[in-house]
Amino acid sequence: MEMDATVLKDAVTRLKRAQGQLGGVIAMIEKGEDCERVVTQLAAASRALDRAGFKIISTGMRQCQLARERGEQPPLDEEHLEKLFMTLS
């Protein structure tokens, strides 16, 4: 299913944030910073990635529902969307 980048602006923002956080984590490790701070930042990056993934899936679910309401065949069936959802859990 092709996704509209404008609809996924929030997901892109979250991914860019995670990208910055990962860069920060790498720099922290290279500088030998405190383990607790490194893990805290890594957890924040992980949450940002998860939220971006869930946003992408929820957008896909909405697109499928709108297709059904228009009497069209949705681009993905419910089973496929569920598998995608489960890959993030």
Rosetta blueprint (number, residue, H / E / L):
1 M L
2 E L
3 M L
4 D L
5 A L
6 T L
7 V L
8 L L
9 K H
10 D H
11 A H
12 V H
13 T H
14 R H
15 L H
16 K H
17 R H
18 A H
19 Q H
20 G H
21 Q H
22 L H
23 G H
24 G H
25 V H
26 I H
27 A H
28 M H
29 I H
30 E H
31 K H
32 G L
33 E L
34 D L
35 C H
36 E H
37 R H
38 V H
39 V H
40 T H
41 Q H
42 L H
43 A H
44 A H
45 A H
46 S H
47 R H
48 A H
49 L H
50 D H
51 R H
52 A H
53 G H
54 F H
55 K H
56 I H
57 I H
58 S H
59 T H
60 G H
61 M H
62 R H
63 Q H
64 C H
65 Q H
66 L H
67 A H
68 R H
69 E H
70 R L
71 G L
72 E L
73 Q L
74 P L
75 P L
76 L L
77 D L
78 E H
79 E H
80 H H
81 L H
82 E H
83 K H
84 L H
85 F H
86 M H
87 T H
88 L L
89 S L
